[in-house]
Amino acid sequence: MTRTTPPRPVDLEAVFPDLAPLARPATRLHPSPGEPTAHDSSVGGPLLWPASEPWPHCSGPHDEGPGPVVLPGTRIGTSGCCRLRMHG
């Protein structure tokens, strides 16, 4: 089934003429539900890796550095994620 995107309701090049030279073609994806197996895709699922091969790893020394960088104006939430605190 071929799907098409309707025309834009606004001519962006007319509204923002300075951006016209930066325009590039885009491909819109139309994902649909499915039931892929491990042989079809690893997106969102386990990688298909031969059972007889060890998982690759690096045993060399690594400098852990000073730790995570937290920028001013951010806070660590209870879920462990950083959130930007807006002032204004």
PyMOL commands that place a pseudoatom at each C-alpha (Angstrom):
pseudoatom trace, name=CA, resn=MET, resi=1, chain=A, elem=C, hetatm=0, pos=[0.000, 0.000, 0.000]
pseudoatom trace, name=CA, resn=THR, resi=2, chain=A, elem=C, hetatm=0, pos=[1.428, 3.362, -0.992]
pseudoatom trace, name=CA, resn=ARG, resi=3, chain=A, elem=C, hetatm=0, pos=[0.821, 6.148, 1.469]
pseudoatom trace, name=CA, resn=THR, resi=4, chain=A, elem=C, hetatm=0, pos=[1.229, 9.779, 0.636]
pseudoatom trace, name=CA, resn=THR, resi=5, chain=A, elem=C, hetatm=0, pos=[1.559, 12.832, 2.811]
pseudoatom trace, name=CA, resn=PRO, resi=6, chain=A, elem=C, hetatm=0, pos=[-0.973, 15.587, 2.132]
pseudoatom trace, name=CA, resn=PRO, resi=7, chain=A, elem=C, hetatm=0, pos=[0.327, 18.955, 0.947]
pseudoatom trace, name=CA, resn=ARG, resi=8, chain=A, elem=C, hetatm=0, pos=[1.472, 21.352, 3.640]
pseudoatom trace, name=CA, resn=PRO, resi=9, chain=A, elem=C, hetatm=0, pos=[-1.230, 23.811, 4.715]
pseudoatom trace, name=CA, resn=VAL, resi=10, chain=A, elem=C, hetatm=0, pos=[1.332, 26.647, 4.593]
pseudoatom trace, name=CA, resn=ASP, resi=11, chain=A, elem=C, hetatm=0, pos=[4.027, 27.341, 2.014]
pseudoatom trace, name=CA, resn=LEU, resi=12, chain=A, elem=C, hetatm=0, pos=[6.999, 27.451, 4.381]
pseudoatom trace, name=CA, resn=GLU, resi=13, chain=A, elem=C, hetatm=0, pos=[9.356, 28.750, 1.716]
pseudoatom trace, name=CA, resn=ALA, resi=14, chain=A, elem=C, hetatm=0, pos=[7.080, 31.750, 1.198]
pseudoatom trace, name=CA, resn=VAL, resi=15, chain=A, elem=C, hetatm=0, pos=[6.813, 32.413, 4.935]
pseudoatom trace, name=CA, resn=PHE, resi=16, chain=A, elem=C, hetatm=0, pos=[10.547, 31.851, 5.618]
pseudoatom trace, name=CA, resn=PRO, resi=17, chain=A, elem=C, hetatm=0, pos=[12.362, 32.620, 2.333]
pseudoatom trace, name=CA, resn=ASP, resi=18, chain=A, elem=C, hetatm=0, pos=[15.792, 32.649, 4.018]
pseudoatom trace, name=CA, resn=LEU, resi=19, chain=A, elem=C, hetatm=0, pos=[15.367, 28.957, 4.846]
pseudoatom trace, name=CA, resn=ALA, resi=20, chain=A, elem=C, hetatm=0, pos=[14.598, 27.915, 1.250]
pseudoatom trace, name=CA, resn=PRO, resi=21, chain=A, elem=C, hetatm=0, pos=[18.256, 27.135, 0.374]
pseudoatom trace, name=CA, resn=LEU, resi=22, chain=A, elem=C, hetatm=0, pos=[18.422, 24.785, 3.375]
pseudoatom trace, name=CA, resn=ALA, resi=23, chain=A, elem=C, hetatm=0, pos=[15.479, 22.633, 2.247]
pseudoatom trace, name=CA, resn=ARG, resi=24, chain=A, elem=C, hetatm=0, pos=[16.210, 18.917, 1.836]
pseudoatom trace, name=CA, resn=PRO, resi=25, chain=A, elem=C, hetatm=0, pos=[14.085, 15.956, 0.743]
pseudoatom trace, name=CA, resn=ALA, resi=26, chain=A, elem=C, hetatm=0, pos=[12.682, 13.882, 3.585]
pseudoatom trace, name=CA, resn=THR, resi=27, chain=A, elem=C, hetatm=0, pos=[11.288, 10.366, 3.768]
pseudoatom trace, name=CA, resn=ARG, resi=28, chain=A, elem=C, hetatm=0, pos=[8.307, 9.892, 6.029]
pseudoatom trace, name=CA, resn=LEU, resi=29, chain=A, elem=C, hetatm=0, pos=[7.987, 6.479, 7.564]
pseudoatom trace, name=CA, resn=HIS, resi=30, chain=A, elem=C, hetatm=0, pos=[4.616, 4.894, 8.206]
pseudoatom trace, name=CA, resn=PRO, resi=31, chain=A, elem=C, hetatm=0, pos=[5.309, 2.215, 10.817]
pseudoatom trace, name=CA, resn=SER, resi=32, chain=A, elem=C, hetatm=0, pos=[2.630, -0.367, 11.325]
pseudoatom trace, name=CA, resn=PRO, resi=33, chain=A, elem=C, hetatm=0, pos=[2.185, -3.010, 14.016]
pseudoatom trace, name=CA, resn=GLY, resi=34, chain=A, elem=C, hetatm=0, pos=[3.618, -6.410, 13.287]
pseudoatom trace, name=CA, resn=GLU, resi=35, chain=A, elem=C, hetatm=0, pos=[5.101, -9.491, 14.879]
pseudoatom trace, name=CA, resn=PRO, resi=36, chain=A, elem=C, hetatm=0, pos=[8.752, -9.584, 13.781]
pseudoatom trace, name=CA, resn=THR, resi=37, chain=A, elem=C, hetatm=0, pos=[10.871, -12.486, 14.939]
pseudoatom trace, name=CA, resn=ALA, resi=38, chain=A, elem=C, hetatm=0, pos=[14.470, -12.236, 16.134]
pseudoatom trace, name=CA, resn=HIS, resi=39, chain=A, elem=C, hetatm=0, pos=[15.492, -12.969, 12.533]
pseudoatom trace, name=CA, resn=ASP, resi=40, chain=A, elem=C, hetatm=0, pos=[13.610, -9.926, 11.208]
pseudoatom trace, name=CA, resn=SER, resi=41, chain=A, elem=C, hetatm=0, pos=[14.794, -7.108, 13.461]
pseudoatom trace, name=CA, resn=SER, resi=42, chain=A, elem=C, hetatm=0, pos=[16.632, -6.273, 16.662]
pseudoatom trace, name=CA, resn=VAL, resi=43, chain=A, elem=C, hetatm=0, pos=[14.987, -2.882, 17.119]
pseudoatom trace, name=CA, resn=GLY, resi=44, chain=A, elem=C, hetatm=0, pos=[13.411, -2.934, 20.546]
pseudoatom trace, name=CA, resn=GLY, resi=45, chain=A, elem=C, hetatm=0, pos=[14.374, -6.545, 21.139]
pseudoatom trace, name=CA, resn=PRO, resi=46, chain=A, elem=C, hetatm=0, pos=[17.313, -8.856, 21.699]
pseudoatom trace, name=CA, resn=LEU, resi=47, chain=A, elem=C, hetatm=0, pos=[20.144, -9.046, 19.201]
pseudoatom trace, name=CA, resn=LEU, resi=48, chain=A, elem=C, hetatm=0, pos=[20.500, -12.225, 17.220]
pseudoatom trace, name=CA, resn=TRP, resi=49, chain=A, elem=C, hetatm=0, pos=[23.908, -13.482, 18.393]
pseudoatom trace, name=CA, resn=PRO, resi=50, chain=A, elem=C, hetatm=0, pos=[25.394, -16.958, 17.857]
pseudoatom trace, name=CA, resn=ALA, resi=51, chain=A, elem=C, hetatm=0, pos=[25.218, -18.954, 21.103]
pseudoatom trace, name=CA, resn=SER, resi=52, chain=A, elem=C, hetatm=0, pos=[28.678, -20.411, 20.468]
pseudoatom trace, name=CA, resn=GLU, resi=53, chain=A, elem=C, hetatm=0, pos=[30.335, -16.957, 20.272]
pseudoatom trace, name=CA, resn=PRO, resi=54, chain=A, elem=C, hetatm=0, pos=[31.148, -14.924, 23.374]
pseudoatom trace, name=CA, resn=TRP, resi=55, chain=A, elem=C, hetatm=0, pos=[29.670, -11.457, 23.619]
pseudoatom trace, name=CA, resn=PRO, resi=56, chain=A, elem=C, hetatm=0, pos=[32.371, -8.896, 22.642]
pseudoatom trace, name=CA, resn=HIS, resi=57, chain=A, elem=C, hetatm=0, pos=[33.897, -6.855, 25.427]
pseudoatom trace, name=CA, resn=CYS, resi=58, chain=A, elem=C, hetatm=0, pos=[36.915, -4.699, 26.121]
pseudoatom trace, name=CA, resn=SER, resi=59, chain=A, elem=C, hetatm=0, pos=[39.221, -5.841, 28.910]
pseudoatom trace, name=CA, resn=GLY, resi=60, chain=A, elem=C, hetatm=0, pos=[41.572, -2.870, 28.604]
pseudoatom trace, name=CA, resn=PRO, resi=61, chain=A, elem=C, hetatm=0, pos=[41.976, -0.195, 31.287]
pseudoatom trace, name=CA, resn=HIS, resi=62, chain=A, elem=C, hetatm=0, pos=[39.435, 2.624, 31.268]
pseudoatom trace, name=CA, resn=ASP, resi=63, chain=A, elem=C, hetatm=0, pos=[39.712, 5.987, 32.961]
pseudoatom trace, name=CA, resn=GLU, resi=64, chain=A, elem=C, hetatm=0, pos=[36.349, 6.547, 34.614]
pseudoatom trace, name=CA, resn=GLY, resi=65, chain=A, elem=C, hetatm=0, pos=[37.013, 10.284, 34.830]
pseudoatom trace, name=CA, resn=PRO, resi=66, chain=A, elem=C, hetatm=0, pos=[35.546, 12.670, 37.394]
pseudoatom trace, name=CA, resn=GLY, resi=67, chain=A, elem=C, hetatm=0, pos=[31.997, 11.279, 37.144]
pseudoatom trace, name=CA, resn=PRO, resi=68, chain=A, elem=C, hetatm=0, pos=[28.804, 12.449, 35.501]
pseudoatom trace, name=CA, resn=VAL, resi=69, chain=A, elem=C, hetatm=0, pos=[28.529, 16.059, 34.412]
pseudoatom trace, name=CA, resn=VAL, resi=70, chain=A, elem=C, hetatm=0, pos=[25.434, 17.905, 35.635]
pseudoatom trace, name=CA, resn=LEU, resi=71, chain=A, elem=C, hetatm=0, pos=[24.946, 21.292, 34.049]
pseudoatom trace, name=CA, resn=PRO, resi=72, chain=A, elem=C, hetatm=0, pos=[23.823, 24.275, 36.136]
pseudoatom trace, name=CA, resn=GLY, resi=73, chain=A, elem=C, hetatm=0, pos=[20.047, 24.592, 36.078]
pseudoatom trace, name=CA, resn=THR, resi=74, chain=A, elem=C, hetatm=0, pos=[19.406, 20.852, 36.021]
pseudoatom trace, name=CA, resn=ARG, resi=75, chain=A, elem=C, hetatm=0, pos=[18.229, 18.613, 38.795]
pseudoatom trace, name=CA, resn=ILE, resi=76, chain=A, elem=C, hetatm=0, pos=[18.156, 14.866, 39.152]
pseudoatom trace, name=CA, resn=GLY, resi=77, chain=A, elem=C, hetatm=0, pos=[14.582, 13.598, 39.443]
pseudoatom trace, name=CA, resn=THR, resi=78, chain=A, elem=C, hetatm=0, pos=[13.434, 10.666, 41.526]
pseudoatom trace, name=CA, resn=SER, resi=79, chain=A, elem=C, hetatm=0, pos=[13.548, 8.488, 38.416]
pseudoatom trace, name=CA, resn=GLY, resi=80, chain=A, elem=C, hetatm=0, pos=[17.242, 9.321, 37.983]
pseudoatom trace, name=CA, resn=CYS, resi=81, chain=A, elem=C, hetatm=0, pos=[16.759, 11.469, 34.904]
pseudoatom trace, name=CA, resn=CYS, resi=82, chain=A, elem=C, hetatm=0, pos=[17.940, 15.052, 34.540]
pseudoatom trace, name=CA, resn=ARG, resi=83, chain=A, elem=C, hetatm=0, pos=[15.375, 17.751, 33.976]
pseudoatom trace, name=CA, resn=LEU, resi=84, chain=A, elem=C, hetatm=0, pos=[15.981, 21.322, 32.947]
pseudoatom trace, name=CA, resn=ARG, resi=85, chain=A, elem=C, hetatm=0, pos=[14.627, 23.775, 35.476]
pseudoatom trace, name=CA, resn=MET, resi=86, chain=A, elem=C, hetatm=0, pos=[13.089, 26.759, 33.697]
pseudoatom trace, name=CA, resn=HIS, resi=87, chain=A, elem=C, hetatm=0, pos=[13.455, 30.197, 35.268]
pseudoatom trace, name=CA, resn=GLY, resi=88, chain=A, elem=C, hetatm=0, pos=[11.213, 33.029, 34.283]
for i in range(1, 88): cmd.bond("trace and resi %d" % i, "trace and resi %d" % (i + 1))
show_as sticks, trace
zoom trace
